[in-house]
């Protein structure tokens, strides 16, 4: 049963409504814990090295787009979309989204203590603890993806929460993130206030629902690096492994993240988030750097730069997945030198083929070859002026006789200079 569970975990498995999430999503023991028995299960899993089964089931359900979910009849109402269009305030006792984005950015106490806004900023298709916030509908999902105004506000909301956690969105196109300048104090808050792990899980899920799926892998990778490599966020470590990692919907990127976690997890023998036999064989696919990367060329490489590649690949990950989800076929860009070298092959073997020489050029080349092959005692070939005259006479004879082009069929007979005589006699002999 344990081996089967590991296999299922490797294939992709996940999550649960936020109310239940509060029982297991964090590695700490403070805020947001509503079920002591579930919390005991989570603590026992950390002690015995077993996996958090609630997290596994919850995240699998999310990644498979809630196959058992019966969507409510909203009668045309779309409160989440209306909130993002700045038409209504969030409930209860809330304000408009523009007020949050403009006035809450540096108000960390308000962002920490208010527990009603996060369900509106990052809506999900599953219910949360704020019963005034309605679950996201599929119609709202499509409206979010098609509206530039809404999409822009969603990215700003993401940047707002990243700043609250001491993280900076380095590239809006790829989703690359890195430490912010005030990361030390904000990381300390993350370690102390474990309910923020629930918020991060919600954020990752919402990004995947609302068209920013390529933002998921860079953020998950960031937390894996900070928890497993730099050991800066021990209070987030369990959530990063149980939830953040498995919120990534792209199968290829999720597997690469699992392998990264396995490589840096200590002790490795107690790693339970993937089957050991597959982890030992699996290696992340080597990806080439873009041919031109102006953003990466600016400044020194930071901790988040390695994520740019993953964020870029994630943009096409949805096209790479087949229905089974096991095979990924993506075109690997070739280096510039390889592309130039294989140009002829790509063009059907033609390449940059030179144009065929003119008849006169062909005759000149053949005459030049005859001069190199002749014996040392024989008289040399005629000079350039004589060659041109002979070529003209041969061409005239060929036209008059209706013969084929001499440059392509046979070589002309070269008269020795001693036999040529005067120009008039040469012409008569040549045409005879």
C-alpha positions in Angstrom: 0.0 0.0 0.0 2.9 2.3 0.8 4.5 1.7 -2.6 1.2 2.3 -4.4 0.8 5.6 -2.5 4.2 6.7 -3.6 3.4 5.9 -7.2 0.1 7.9 -6.9 1.9 10.8 -5.4 4.4 10.8 -8.2 1.7 10.9 -10.8 0.2 13.9 -9.2 -2.2 14.3 -6.3 -3.6 17.1 -4.2 -6.0 19.4 -2.0 -9.0 20.4 0.0 -11.1 23.4 0.9 -9.2 26.1 2.9 -11.2 25.3 6.1 -9.7 21.8 6.1 -6.4 23.1 4.8 -5.9 24.9 8.0 -5.4 21.7 9.8 -2.5 20.4 7.8 -1.0 23.0 5.5 1.6 24.4 7.8 4.6 23.0 9.6 3.9 25.1 12.6 1.5 24.8 15.5 0.0 28.3 15.8 -2.7 30.2 13.9 -5.4 28.6 11.8 -5.7 25.2 13.4 -9.3 24.2 13.9 -9.1 20.4 14.2 -6.8 19.0 16.8 -7.1 15.4 15.6 -6.1 16.4 12.1 -3.2 18.5 13.4 -2.1 15.4 15.4 -2.1 13.4 12.1 0.0 16.1 10.5 2.5 16.1 13.4 2.7 12.3 13.4 3.4 12.3 9.7 6.4 14.5 10.3 7.7 12.3 13.0 7.2 8.9 11.3 8.2 10.1 7.8 4.8 9.2 6.3 3.0 11.4 3.8 0.2 13.8 4.5 -2.7 11.9 2.8 -5.2 14.8 3.2 -2.8 17.1 1.3 -2.3 14.5 -1.4 -6.0 14.0 -2.0 -6.7 17.7 -1.9 -4.0 18.7 -4.4 -4.9 15.9 -6.8 -8.5 17.1 -6.8 -7.4 20.6 -7.6 -5.0 19.6 -10.4 -7.7 17.4 -12.0 -10.1 20.4 -12.0 -12.4 19.2 -9.3 -14.0 16.2 -11.1 -16.6 15.8 -8.3 -17.6 19.4 -8.0 -21.2 20.4 -8.8 -21.1 24.1 -9.7 -23.7 26.3 -8.0 -26.4 28.1 -10.0 -25.3 31.7 -9.9 -28.2 33.1 -12.0 -25.8 35.2 -14.0 -24.1 36.8 -10.9 -20.3 36.9 -11.0 -19.3 38.6 -7.7 -15.6 37.7 -8.1 -15.4 39.3 -11.5 -17.4 42.4 -10.2 -14.9 42.8 -7.4 -12.0 42.7 -9.8 -13.7 45.2 -12.0 -13.8 47.5 -9.0 -17.6 47.5 -8.9 -18.2 46.0 -5.4 -16.4 45.9 -2.1 -15.2 42.6 -0.6 -17.3 41.2 2.2 -17.6 41.5 5.2 -16.7 45.1 6.0 -14.4 45.4 3.0 -13.3 48.0 0.4 -12.7 48.2 -3.3 -9.8 46.3 -4.9 -8.2 49.5 -6.0 -8.1 50.7 -2.4 -6.3 47.5 -1.5 -3.8 47.6 -4.3 -2.9 51.3 -3.7 -3.2 51.7 0.1 -2.3 48.3 1.6 1.0 47.7 0.0 3.2 48.7 3.0 0.5 48.1 5.6 1.8 44.7 6.8 -0.2 44.7 10.0 -3.4 45.1 8.1 -2.5 42.4 5.6 -1.6 40.1 8.4 -4.6 40.6 10.7 -7.4 40.9 8.2 -8.6 37.4 7.1 -11.4 38.3 4.8 -9.7 39.9 1.7 -7.6 36.9 0.6 -10.6 34.9 -0.6 -11.6 37.8 -2.8 -8.1 38.6 -4.1 -7.4 35.0 -5.0 -10.8 33.2 -5.6 -11.0 29.4 -6.0 -13.6 27.0 -7.2 -13.8 25.5 -3.8 -15.3 27.3 -0.7 -13.0 28.9 1.9 -13.5 30.0 5.5 -15.1 33.3 4.4 -18.6 32.4 3.7 -19.3 35.8 2.1 -16.8 35.0 -0.6 -18.4 32.9 -3.3 -16.6 30.1 -5.1 -15.2 30.9 -8.5 -17.3 29.7 -11.5 -16.2 28.6 -14.9 -17.8 31.6 -16.5 -15.9 33.8 -14.2 -12.7 32.0 -15.1 -13.2 32.7 -18.8 -14.1 36.3 -18.1 -10.9 36.7 -16.0 -8.7 35.3 -18.8 -10.3 37.5 -21.5 -10.2 40.9 -19.6 -6.9 42.8 -19.7 -8.1 45.1 -16.9 -8.8 42.2 -14.6 -5.6 40.4 -15.5 -3.6 43.5 -14.7 -5.2 43.8 -11.3 -4.6 40.1 -10.7 -0.8 40.5 -11.3 -0.8 43.6 -9.0 -2.5 41.6 -6.3 0.1 38.9 -6.7 2.9 41.5 -6.4 1.2 42.9 -3.3 1.2 39.5 -1.5 4.7 38.7 -2.6 5.9 41.9 -1.1 4.2 41.0 2.1 6.1 37.8 2.2 9.5 39.4 1.3 9.5 38.3 -2.3 9.7 40.3 -5.5 8.3 39.5 -8.9 11.3 39.9 -11.1 9.7 39.3 -14.5 6.0 39.6 -15.2 6.3 37.5 -18.4 8.0 34.5 -16.9 7.0 34.7 -13.3 10.6 34.7 -12.0 10.7 35.7 -8.3 13.6 36.6 -6.0 14.1 37.9 -2.5 13.0 41.5 -1.8 15.2 43.9 0.1 13.2 43.4 3.3 13.1 39.6 3.1 14.8 39.0 6.4 12.0 40.6 8.5 9.2 39.2 6.3 10.7 35.7 6.4 10.6 36.0 10.2 6.9 36.8 10.0 6.4 33.7 7.8 8.1 31.5 10.3 6.0 32.8 13.1 2.6 33.1 11.5 1.8 29.7 10.0 -1.6 30.7 8.6 0.2 32.4 5.8 1.0 28.9 4.4 -2.7 28.5 3.7 -2.7 31.8 1.9 0.2 30.8 -0.3 -1.5 27.6 -1.2 -4.6 29.5 -2.1 -2.5 32.0 -4.2 -0.8 29.1 -6.1 -4.1 27.5 -6.8 -5.8 30.7 -8.0 -2.9 31.5 -10.3 -3.5 28.1 -12.0 -7.2 28.8 -12.3 -7.1 32.3 -13.7 -4.6 32.0 -16.5 -1.3 32.5 -14.7 -0.3 28.9 -14.5 3.3 29.7 -15.5 3.7 31.7 -12.3 3.3 28.5 -10.2 6.6 26.7 -10.7 8.8 29.7 -10.1 7.2 30.4 -6.7 7.2 26.8 -5.7 10.9 26.5 -6.7 11.6 29.6 -4.6 10.2 28.1 -1.5 12.0 24.8 -2.0 15.3 26.7 -2.3 14.6 28.8 0.8 13.5 25.8 2.9 15.7 22.9 1.7 18.8 24.7 0.4 19.2 27.9 2.4 17.1 26.6 5.4 15.7 30.1 5.9 12.0 29.1 6.3 11.7 26.1 8.6 8.1 27.0 9.4 7.2 26.7 5.7 9.1 23.6 4.9 6.3 21.1 5.4 3.8 23.1 3.5 6.2 23.6 0.6 6.6 19.8 0.3 2.9 18.8 0.9 1.1 21.7 -0.9 3.2 24.3 -2.8 5.1 21.7 -4.8 2.0 19.8 -5.8 0.0 22.9 -6.7 2.0 23.1 -10.0 -0.3 21.7 -12.7 2.4 21.2 -15.3 3.4 17.6 -14.9 6.9 18.0 -16.3 7.7 20.9 -14.1 6.2 19.3 -11.1 8.4 16.2 -11.6 11.5 18.4 -11.9 10.5 20.1 -8.7 10.0 16.8 -6.9 13.5 15.7 -8.1 15.0 19.0 -6.9 13.3 18.5 -3.5 14.6 14.9 -3.3 18.2 16.0 -4.1 18.2 18.6 -1.3 16.1 16.8 1.3 17.9 15.6 4.4 18.0 12.7 5.2 17.2 11.6 1.7 16.2 8.1 2.8 13.1 9.7 4.5 11.9 11.5 1.4 8.3 10.3 0.9 7.0 12.6 -1.9 8.0 10.4 -4.8 8.8 6.8 -5.5 12.5 6.2 -4.8 13.2 4.0 -7.7 11.9 6.6 -10.2 13.6 9.4 -8.4 17.0 7.7 -8.8 16.5 7.3 -12.5 14.8 10.5 -13.3 16.9 13.6 -14.2 15.3 16.9 -15.2 15.5 17.5 -18.9 18.4 19.7 -19.8 17.1 22.9 -21.3 19.1 25.3 -23.4 19.3 29.0 -22.7 17.4 31.3 -25.1 19.5 32.5 -28.0 18.9 36.1 -27.0 18.1 36.9 -23.3 18.5 40.7 -22.8 16.9 40.6 -19.4 19.2 38.0 -18.1 22.2 39.8 -19.5 21.5 42.8 -17.3 23.2 42.7 -13.9 24.5 39.7 -12.0 22.7 36.4 -11.7 20.7 36.2 -8.5 19.0 33.4 -6.6 15.8 33.7 -8.8 17.5 33.8 -12.1 17.6 30.0 -12.4 13.8 30.1 -12.3 13.4 32.1 -15.5 13.9 29.0 -17.6 11.2 27.1 -15.8 8.8 30.0 -15.9 9.3 30.3 -19.7 8.7 26.6 -20.3 5.6 26.7 -18.2 3.9 29.0 -20.7 3.8 26.1 -23.2 3.4 23.3 -20.7 -0.3 23.0 -21.3 0.4 22.3 -25.0 3.0 19.7 -24.1 0.7 17.5 -22.0 -1.1 14.6 -23.7 -4.3 13.2 -22.3 -2.4 10.6 -20.4 -0.1 13.1 -18.9 3.0 10.9 -19.0 4.7 12.0 -22.2 5.9 15.5 -22.9 7.0 16.4 -26.4 8.5 19.8 -26.6 10.9 21.2 -29.2 14.2 21.9 -27.7 15.8 25.1 -29.2 19.1 24.5 -30.9 22.1 26.7 -30.5 22.6 29.3 -33.2 25.6 27.5 -34.7 23.6 24.3 -35.1 20.8 26.1 -36.8 23.2 27.6 -39.4 24.9 24.3 -39.8 21.7 22.4 -40.5 20.3 25.0 -42.8 20.8 22.8 -45.9 19.1 19.9 -44.3 16.1 21.9 -43.2 15.7 23.3 -46.7 15.6 19.8 -48.3 19.3 19.5 -49.0 19.5 22.5 -51.3 21.3 24.9 -49.1 22.9 27.9 -50.6 23.8 26.2 -54.0 25.7 28.4 -56.4 24.2 29.2 -59.8 25.5 27.1 -62.8 28.3 28.9 -64.7 27.7 30.5 -68.1 28.9 28.6 -71.2 31.8 31.0 -71.6 32.9 30.6 -68.0 32.7 26.8 -68.4 34.9 26.9 -71.5 37.4 29.0 -69.7 37.6 26.7 -66.7 38.1 23.6 -69.0 40.8 25.4 -70.9 42.5 26.2 -67.6 42.3 22.6 -66.6 43.9 21.5 -69.8 46.8 23.9 -69.4 47.6 22.3 -66.0 47.4 18.8 -67.4 49.6 19.2 -70.4 53.2 17.8 -70.7 56.2 20.0 -69.9 57.6 19.8 -73.4 54.4 20.8 -75.2 53.8 24.4 -76.2 51.7 26.4 -73.7 48.0 27.2 -74.4 47.1 30.4 -76.1 46.7 33.6 -74.0 43.4 35.0 -72.8 42.8 37.0 -76.0 43.3 33.9 -78.1 41.1 31.8 -75.9 38.2 34.3 -76.2 38.5 34.3 -80.0 38.5 30.5 -80.1 35.5 30.3 -77.8 33.5 32.8 -80.0 34.3 30.8 -83.1 33.3 27.5 -81.4 30.1 29.0 -80.2 29.3 30.3 -83.7 29.9 26.9 -85.2 27.7 25.2 -82.6 24.8 27.5 -83.4 25.1 27.0 -87.2 25.2 23.2 -86.9 22.4 23.1 -84.3 24.6 21.1 -81.9 24.4 21.1 -78.2 26.2 23.5 -75.8 29.9 22.6 -75.9 30.3 23.8 -72.3 28.0 21.0 -71.1 28.8 18.1 -73.5 32.3 17.9 -74.9 35.6 19.8 -74.6 36.7 21.7 -77.7 39.8 20.7 -79.6 42.6 23.1 -78.8 44.8 24.1 -81.7 48.5 24.6 -81.0 49.6 28.1 -81.5 52.1 27.0 -84.1 49.2 25.8 -86.3 46.9 28.8 -85.9 48.6 31.1 -88.3 46.8 34.4 -89.2 43.4 35.2 -87.8 41.7 34.6 -91.1 43.2 31.2 -91.6 42.5 30.3 -87.9 38.8 31.0 -88.5 38.6 28.8 -91.6 40.5 26.0 -89.9 38.4 26.1 -86.8 35.1 25.9 -88.7 36.3 23.3 -91.1 
